[in-house]
Amino acid sequence: MFLTLYRVKLGFNPATNNYCAIKIIKHSHPSLNMKTLKKEIEILAELKHPNIVNLLEFHESIDYVKKNGQSYKVVAIFMELVPGGELFEYVADSGRFSEETARTYFRIIIETLEYCHEKGIAHRDLKPENLLFDAGFNLKIADFGFATLLSGKDGSGQLHTVLGTESYMAPEIHLRKPYSGTSVDLFACGIILFILISGTPPFAKADPKADPHYKLIVANRQDVFWKAHERNKPKVEGRDTFYSEEFKDMLNAMLAVDPANRPSIEKIKSHPWYKGQTTDVDALRSEFLKRKELVDAELKRQREAKQKQKLMAKMQTHHAQGAFTGIKPFRSLETEMESTISKELEAKLNLDAKREIQEYQSEGGFKAYTEVFTVMSSDFIFKLLCSIAQNNLADFSVSSTTYKLKGKAVKDEGSCNLNIVLTKVDESTTCVEFHKTSGNVMTFYKVVDEFKKKLPVMEVEGEQTEKTESQ
């Protein structure tokens, strides 16, 4: 019920002596939409570019044989293998990029996007998680699941479907207006470039009516916007500011609320900032080899944590079945809770109140970063969440009737408000859902990661992709 739509396996083609990634989808999967999938395949088949994760083969029906000999029918998508990781991981785990490095990769993104647009295709879900590195740290655009023809269904060149990832959506999508696929792709590119150089996003979402940072751009107060982002940033050698005037000028245009005021790809490529110095290929690879060490160390830590969590989940399952009668499970977690939550605080939070748990609402897939599944009891996991909140949130409160925690986090990147809700998946499984209600998205992801490090969860195989609720 909570597995992703597809699983990714490593494949090898002896004819070419090359490895590939194979996405497999069970024919019986309830979320399989063959019409939508074939549309994505048709688009991928049109795109052959060195900076796109290219489609190799597609099989609508093929037998998948498991190690135990069992087999079942699957859809199989053979894709180019891109083993270097996500751009998101490099920014999150090894820090922001220099202007030269950011410009080098930004040019690749723009020129690859130009190729897509010339082919009449809009991506509509550009974000750092969909920008991957190959073994040589060449950048590749991935995940064309939301891609469509620029002409639109009626040939007018206007698109209407509200989808994408909320933090990277253009304002016209938030306002539910018809939009140009070219313009919204370039808007997302502006946000990505800002993140590469700043290490943080420019705003939580480009909603002209709700987001305080984006409202400054809407009100033509870019001076206040940049002043806020200069805070806590170091001065760059040769100038008194962190951001260059040329960079700010280009971003002001790319992030404009009115699509008519945003630059085309041609104008972006002719901008003085775009034409600036880039990083030499050898120097780039040397830098990213060092960065990859940090990324790999973090991924290793996450894998080890998942292995421990999987073992704990199995222990809890056996305990629920009576296999460990008389033995108190998860003693270390309970000890930590007892030392963190005082009796006074426990009474204040009313943790022993009778709470109702909401039903889990599946939206066709597991949400990476923001959903965690566990077989621990709701009361136990809720107390554990409060214990973790004591050390990781600036302030928090809990509902007395449902398993819901509201909190505020403050980090160097900024602050954010979030809700943590427990929902019931089935009789033995609980989902911990993290929802950002406002504030800095990078802070939100860091806080979620801090919680996940201490949560015993069920390991879920397969690639995890986050899409917004509006998909």
C-alpha positions as CSV (number, residue, x, y, z in Angstrom):
1,M,0.0,0.0,0.0
2,F,2.9,2.3,0.8
3,L,5.4,1.1,-1.7
4,T,6.4,3.4,-4.6
5,L,5.0,2.8,-8.0
6,Y,8.2,1.3,-9.3
7,R,11.3,-0.4,-8.0
8,V,14.7,0.2,-9.5
9,K,17.1,-2.6,-10.2
10,L,20.7,-2.7,-11.5
11,G,20.9,-4.3,-14.9
12,F,23.7,-5.4,-17.1
13,N,23.8,-5.8,-20.9
14,P,26.5,-8.3,-21.9
15,A,26.2,-7.3,-25.6
16,T,27.3,-3.7,-24.8
17,N,29.2,-4.5,-21.5
18,N,27.2,-1.6,-19.9
19,Y,25.2,-1.4,-16.8
20,C,21.7,0.3,-16.7
21,A,18.9,1.1,-14.3
22,I,15.7,-0.9,-14.7
23,K,12.5,0.5,-13.4
24,I,9.9,-2.3,-12.8
25,I,6.3,-1.9,-12.1
26,K,4.0,-4.8,-11.2
27,H,1.0,-5.2,-13.5
28,S,-1.1,-5.6,-10.4
29,H,0.0,-2.3,-8.8
30,P,-3.2,-0.3,-8.1
31,S,-1.5,3.0,-9.1
32,L,-0.3,1.8,-12.5
33,N,-1.7,4.1,-15.2
34,M,-0.5,2.7,-18.5
35,K,-1.8,5.6,-20.5
36,T,0.2,8.1,-18.5
37,L,3.2,5.9,-18.5
38,K,3.2,5.5,-22.2
39,K,3.0,9.3,-22.6
40,E,6.2,9.6,-20.6
41,I,7.8,6.9,-22.7
42,E,6.8,8.6,-25.9
43,I,8.4,11.8,-24.7
44,L,11.6,10.1,-23.5
45,A,11.9,8.4,-26.9
46,E,12.0,11.8,-28.5
47,L,14.8,13.0,-26.3
48,K,18.4,11.9,-27.0
49,H,20.9,14.2,-25.3
50,P,24.1,13.8,-23.4
51,N,22.6,15.7,-20.4
52,I,19.3,13.8,-20.2
53,V,18.9,10.4,-18.5
54,N,18.1,8.6,-21.7
55,L,15.6,5.8,-22.3
56,L,17.2,2.6,-23.6
57,E,14.3,0.1,-23.8
58,F,10.7,-0.2,-22.8
59,H,8.7,-3.4,-22.3
60,E,5.0,-3.2,-21.6
61,S,4.9,-6.8,-20.3
62,I,7.8,-9.0,-19.3
63,D,8.4,-11.7,-16.7
64,Y,10.3,-10.6,-13.6
65,V,11.9,-13.6,-11.8
66,K,12.8,-13.2,-8.1
67,K,15.7,-14.9,-6.3
68,N,13.3,-17.5,-4.8
69,G,12.1,-18.5,-8.3
70,Q,8.8,-16.8,-8.1
71,S,7.9,-14.6,-11.1
72,Y,5.2,-12.1,-12.0
73,K,4.4,-9.8,-15.0
74,V,5.9,-6.3,-14.9
75,V,6.4,-3.2,-17.0
76,A,10.1,-2.7,-17.5
77,I,11.8,0.6,-18.3
78,F,15.5,0.4,-19.1
79,M,17.3,3.7,-18.4
80,E,20.8,5.0,-18.6
81,L,22.6,4.4,-15.3
82,V,23.5,7.6,-13.5
83,P,25.4,6.6,-10.3
84,G,26.7,10.0,-9.1
85,G,23.7,11.0,-7.0
86,E,21.3,13.9,-6.9
87,L,22.3,17.6,-7.1
88,F,20.1,18.0,-4.0
89,E,22.4,15.7,-2.0
90,Y,25.5,17.7,-2.9
91,V,24.1,21.0,-1.8
92,A,22.5,19.6,1.4
93,D,25.5,17.5,2.5
94,S,28.5,19.4,1.1
95,G,27.3,23.0,1.0
96,R,26.6,25.7,-1.6
97,F,28.6,26.1,-4.8
98,S,30.9,29.0,-5.9
99,E,29.5,31.3,-8.6
100,E,31.8,29.7,-11.2
101,T,30.7,26.1,-10.3
102,A,27.0,27.1,-10.2
103,R,27.4,28.9,-13.5
104,T,29.0,25.8,-15.1
105,Y,26.1,23.6,-14.2
106,F,23.4,26.3,-14.8
107,R,24.6,26.6,-18.4
108,I,24.2,22.8,-18.8
109,I,20.7,23.0,-17.4
110,I,19.7,25.9,-19.7
111,E,21.2,24.4,-22.8
112,T,19.6,21.0,-22.2
113,L,16.3,22.7,-21.5
114,E,16.6,24.6,-24.7
115,Y,17.0,21.3,-26.5
116,C,13.8,20.0,-24.8
117,H,11.8,23.2,-25.7
118,E,13.0,23.0,-29.3
119,K,11.6,19.5,-29.4
120,G,8.3,21.0,-28.2
121,I,8.5,19.4,-24.7
122,A,8.2,21.1,-21.2
123,H,9.6,19.2,-18.2
124,R,7.3,20.8,-15.5
125,D,9.1,19.3,-12.5
126,L,12.6,20.7,-12.5
127,K,14.3,20.6,-9.1
128,P,17.7,19.6,-7.6
129,E,16.3,16.1,-6.9
130,N,15.7,15.6,-10.6
131,L,19.2,16.7,-11.6
132,L,21.6,13.7,-11.4
133,F,25.4,13.2,-11.8
134,D,27.0,10.4,-13.8
135,A,30.3,8.8,-12.7
136,G,32.2,11.8,-14.2
137,F,30.0,14.4,-12.5
138,N,28.3,15.3,-15.8
139,L,24.8,16.7,-15.0
140,K,21.7,14.9,-16.3
141,I,18.1,15.9,-16.2
142,A,15.8,13.1,-15.0
143,D,12.2,12.3,-14.3
144,F,10.0,13.3,-17.2
145,G,6.9,12.0,-15.5
146,F,5.2,15.4,-15.6
147,A,6.5,16.4,-19.0
148,T,4.1,17.4,-21.8
149,L,3.9,19.0,-25.2
150,L,4.4,22.8,-25.1
151,S,1.5,23.2,-27.5
152,G,-1.0,22.0,-24.9
153,K,-4.0,19.8,-25.5
154,D,-5.8,22.4,-27.6
155,G,-2.7,23.6,-29.5
156,S,-2.9,27.1,-27.9
157,G,0.4,26.8,-26.1
158,Q,-1.3,27.2,-22.8
159,L,-1.2,24.5,-20.2
160,H,-3.7,24.1,-17.4
161,T,-2.9,21.1,-15.2
162,V,-1.7,22.0,-11.7
163,L,1.2,19.8,-10.9
164,G,4.9,19.8,-10.1
165,T,6.7,20.3,-6.8
166,E,5.2,23.2,-4.8
167,S,8.5,24.8,-3.9
168,Y,9.5,25.2,-7.6
169,M,6.1,26.1,-9.1
170,A,5.7,29.4,-10.9
171,P,3.2,31.9,-9.3
172,E,0.7,31.4,-12.2
173,I,0.4,27.7,-11.3
174,H,-0.2,28.6,-7.6
175,L,-2.9,31.1,-8.8
176,R,-4.5,28.4,-11.0
177,K,-4.0,30.4,-14.2
178,P,-3.1,29.0,-17.7
179,Y,0.6,28.9,-18.1
180,S,3.4,28.5,-20.6
181,G,5.5,25.4,-20.2
182,T,8.6,27.2,-21.3
183,S,8.1,30.0,-18.7
184,V,7.5,27.7,-15.7
185,D,10.5,25.6,-16.6
186,L,12.7,28.7,-16.6
187,F,11.2,29.9,-13.3
188,A,12.2,26.7,-11.7
189,C,15.7,27.1,-13.1
190,G,15.9,30.4,-11.3
191,I,15.1,28.8,-8.0
192,I,17.6,26.0,-8.6
193,L,20.4,28.5,-9.4
194,F,19.6,30.5,-6.3
195,I,19.9,27.3,-4.2
196,L,23.2,26.3,-5.8
197,I,24.8,29.7,-4.8
198,S,22.9,30.3,-1.5
199,G,22.5,26.8,-0.1
200,T,18.9,27.8,0.7
201,P,15.8,28.5,-1.4
202,P,14.7,32.1,-2.2
203,F,11.3,31.5,-0.7
204,A,9.1,28.6,0.5
205,K,6.9,28.9,-2.6
206,A,6.2,31.5,-5.2
207,D,2.6,32.2,-4.0
208,P,2.0,35.9,-4.4
209,K,-0.8,35.8,-1.8
210,A,0.9,33.8,0.9
211,D,4.7,33.6,0.9
212,P,6.3,36.6,2.7
213,H,9.6,36.4,0.8
214,Y,7.9,36.2,-2.6
215,K,5.5,39.0,-1.7
216,L,8.6,41.3,-1.6
217,I,9.3,40.5,-5.3
218,V,5.6,41.0,-6.1
219,A,5.7,44.4,-4.4
220,N,8.9,45.3,-6.4
221,R,10.9,45.4,-3.1
222,Q,13.8,43.3,-4.4
223,D,16.1,45.5,-2.3
224,V,14.5,44.2,0.9
225,F,14.4,40.6,-0.5
226,W,18.2,40.6,-1.2
227,K,19.0,42.3,2.1
228,A,17.2,39.6,3.9
229,H,19.2,36.9,2.1
230,E,22.5,38.7,2.6
231,R,22.1,38.2,6.3
232,N,24.6,35.7,7.7
233,K,26.3,35.4,4.3
234,P,30.0,36.0,3.9
235,K,31.3,38.8,1.7
236,V,32.9,37.7,-1.5
237,E,36.5,38.8,-2.2
238,G,36.5,41.9,-4.3
239,R,33.1,43.2,-3.2
240,D,31.2,44.2,-0.1
241,T,28.3,41.8,-0.7
242,F,27.7,38.0,-1.1
243,Y,25.6,38.3,-4.2
244,S,26.9,40.1,-7.3
245,E,24.8,42.8,-8.9
246,E,24.7,40.9,-12.2
247,F,23.4,37.8,-10.4
248,K,20.7,39.8,-8.6
249,D,19.7,41.4,-11.9
250,M,19.3,38.1,-13.7
251,L,17.4,36.4,-10.8
252,N,15.1,39.4,-10.4
253,A,14.0,38.9,-14.0
254,M,13.8,35.1,-13.8
255,L,11.6,35.2,-10.7
256,A,9.3,37.9,-11.8
257,V,5.6,37.4,-11.0
258,D,4.5,38.3,-14.5
259,P,5.6,35.7,-17.1
260,A,5.8,38.4,-19.7
261,N,8.6,40.1,-17.7
262,R,10.7,37.0,-17.5
263,P,13.6,36.5,-19.9
264,S,13.6,33.9,-22.7
265,I,16.4,31.4,-22.9
266,E,18.0,33.5,-25.6
267,K,18.1,36.5,-23.2
268,I,19.4,34.5,-20.3
269,K,22.2,33.2,-22.5
270,S,23.1,36.8,-23.4
271,H,23.0,38.1,-19.8
272,P,26.4,39.3,-18.4
273,W,26.2,36.9,-15.4
274,Y,25.6,33.9,-17.7
275,K,28.6,34.8,-19.8
276,G,30.9,34.9,-16.7
277,Q,33.7,32.6,-15.8
278,T,33.1,28.9,-15.5
279,T,35.0,26.1,-13.8
280,D,37.5,23.9,-15.7
281,V,36.4,20.3,-16.2
282,D,39.3,18.8,-14.3
283,A,39.0,21.2,-11.4
284,L,35.2,20.5,-11.3
285,R,35.8,16.8,-11.0
286,S,38.4,17.2,-8.4
287,E,36.0,19.4,-6.3
288,F,33.1,17.0,-6.7
289,L,35.2,13.9,-5.8
290,K,35.8,15.6,-2.4
291,R,32.1,16.6,-2.2
292,K,31.1,13.0,-3.0
293,E,33.0,11.7,0.0
294,L,30.7,13.8,2.2
295,V,27.6,12.7,0.3
296,D,28.6,9.0,0.5
297,A,29.3,9.3,4.2
298,E,25.8,10.6,4.8
299,L,24.2,8.0,2.6
300,K,26.2,5.3,4.4
301,R,24.9,6.7,7.7
302,Q,21.3,6.6,6.4
303,R,21.7,3.0,5.2
304,E,23.0,1.8,8.5
305,A,20.2,3.6,10.3
306,K,17.7,1.9,8.0
307,Q,19.2,-1.5,8.7
308,K,18.9,-0.9,12.5
309,Q,15.3,0.4,12.0
310,K,14.4,-2.6,10.0
311,L,15.7,-4.9,12.7
312,M,13.8,-3.0,15.4
313,A,10.6,-3.2,13.3
314,K,11.0,-6.9,13.1
315,M,11.5,-7.1,16.8
316,Q,8.4,-5.1,17.5
317,T,6.4,-7.4,15.1
318,H,7.5,-10.5,17.0
319,H,6.8,-8.8,20.3
320,A,3.2,-8.0,19.1
321,Q,2.8,-11.6,18.3
322,G,3.9,-12.7,21.8
323,A,7.4,-13.9,20.8
324,F,9.0,-11.7,23.4
325,T,6.5,-11.9,26.2
326,G,7.9,-10.4,29.4
327,I,10.7,-8.6,27.7
328,K,10.5,-4.8,27.5
329,P,11.3,-3.8,23.8
330,F,13.2,-0.7,22.7
331,R,14.7,-0.1,26.1
332,S,17.2,2.5,24.8
333,L,14.4,4.5,23.2
334,E,12.4,4.4,26.4
335,T,15.3,5.4,28.5
336,E,15.9,8.4,26.2
337,M,12.3,9.4,26.4
338,E,12.3,9.2,30.2
339,S,15.4,11.4,30.5
340,T,14.0,13.9,28.0
341,I,10.3,14.2,29.0
342,S,9.9,15.2,32.6
343,K,6.7,14.2,34.5
344,E,5.7,17.9,34.5
345,L,6.1,18.2,30.8
346,E,4.3,14.9,30.2
347,A,1.4,16.1,32.2
348,K,1.5,19.5,30.4
349,L,1.4,17.8,27.0
350,N,-1.3,15.4,28.3
351,L,0.5,12.4,26.6
352,D,-1.8,9.9,28.3
353,A,-4.9,11.4,26.8
354,K,-7.1,9.1,24.7
355,R,-6.4,10.1,21.1
356,E,-8.0,9.1,17.8
357,I,-5.8,8.2,14.9
358,Q,-6.7,9.3,11.4
359,E,-6.8,7.0,8.4
360,Y,-3.8,7.1,6.1
361,Q,-4.7,8.6,2.7
362,S,-2.6,7.1,0.0
363,E,-1.8,9.4,-3.0
364,G,-0.3,6.8,-5.2
365,G,3.1,6.5,-3.7
366,F,5.5,6.9,-0.9
367,K,6.7,10.5,-0.3
368,A,10.4,10.7,0.1
369,Y,11.6,12.6,3.2
370,T,8.1,13.4,4.5
371,E,6.5,10.0,5.3
372,V,7.9,7.4,7.7
373,F,6.3,4.0,8.3
374,T,6.6,2.0,11.6
375,V,5.0,-0.9,13.3
376,M,5.4,0.6,16.8
377,S,2.3,1.5,18.7
378,S,0.8,5.0,18.1
379,D,1.2,6.0,21.8
380,F,4.8,4.9,21.9
381,I,5.8,6.6,18.7
382,F,3.9,9.8,19.7
383,K,5.8,10.0,22.9
384,L,9.0,9.4,21.1
385,L,8.2,12.3,18.7
386,C,7.7,14.6,21.6
387,S,11.0,13.5,23.0
388,I,12.8,14.3,19.8
389,A,10.9,17.6,19.5
390,Q,12.3,18.7,22.9
391,N,15.8,18.6,21.4
392,N,15.1,19.7,17.8
393,L,12.3,22.3,17.8
394,A,12.3,25.8,19.2
395,D,8.7,25.4,20.3
396,F,5.9,22.8,19.9
397,S,2.5,21.8,21.1
398,V,0.3,18.7,20.8
399,S,-3.3,18.0,20.2
400,S,-5.3,16.5,23.0
401,T,-7.7,14.6,20.7
402,T,-5.5,13.4,17.7
403,Y,-1.9,12.3,17.2
404,K,-0.8,15.7,15.9
405,L,2.2,17.8,16.9
406,K,2.7,21.5,15.8
407,G,6.2,23.0,16.0
408,K,8.6,25.6,14.9
409,A,12.2,25.0,13.9
410,V,15.0,27.6,13.7
411,K,18.2,26.9,11.8
412,D,21.0,29.0,10.2
413,E,19.0,28.8,6.9
414,G,15.9,30.3,8.5
415,S,12.8,29.1,10.3
416,C,9.8,27.0,9.4
417,N,6.6,25.8,10.9
418,L,5.5,22.2,10.6
419,N,2.9,19.6,11.6
420,I,3.7,16.0,12.5
421,V,0.7,13.7,12.2
422,L,0.3,10.0,12.9
423,T,-2.1,8.1,10.6
424,K,-3.2,4.5,10.5
425,V,-2.1,2.5,7.4
426,D,-3.4,-0.9,8.6
427,E,-3.8,-2.8,11.8
428,S,0.0,-3.1,12.4
429,T,1.4,-0.1,10.5
430,T,1.5,3.6,11.4
431,C,2.6,6.4,9.2
432,V,4.4,9.5,10.6
433,E,3.6,12.4,8.2
434,F,5.7,15.6,8.1
435,H,3.9,18.7,6.7
436,K,5.6,22.1,6.2
437,T,3.0,24.8,6.8
438,S,5.3,27.8,6.2
439,G,8.9,29.0,6.2
440,N,12.2,27.8,4.8
441,V,12.1,24.5,2.9
442,M,15.8,23.6,3.6
443,T,15.2,24.0,7.3
444,F,12.1,21.8,7.0
445,Y,14.1,19.0,5.3
446,K,16.9,19.2,7.9
447,V,14.4,19.0,10.8
448,V,12.7,16.0,9.1
449,D,16.1,14.3,8.8
450,E,16.8,14.9,12.5
451,F,13.5,13.2,13.4
452,K,14.1,10.3,11.0
453,K,17.5,9.6,12.5
454,K,15.8,8.6,15.7
455,L,12.6,6.9,14.4
456,P,12.5,3.1,14.1
457,V,10.9,2.7,10.6
458,M,10.1,0.0,8.1
459,E,12.5,-0.1,5.2
460,V,10.8,0.4,1.8
461,E,12.6,-0.8,-1.3
462,G,12.7,1.2,-4.5
463,E,13.2,4.7,-5.7
464,Q,11.3,7.4,-3.7
465,T,9.9,10.4,-5.4
466,E,8.1,13.4,-3.9
467,K,5.3,15.0,-5.8
468,T,3.0,17.7,-4.5
469,E,-0.6,17.1,-3.4
470,S,-1.8,18.8,-6.6
471,Q,-0.5,16.1,-8.9
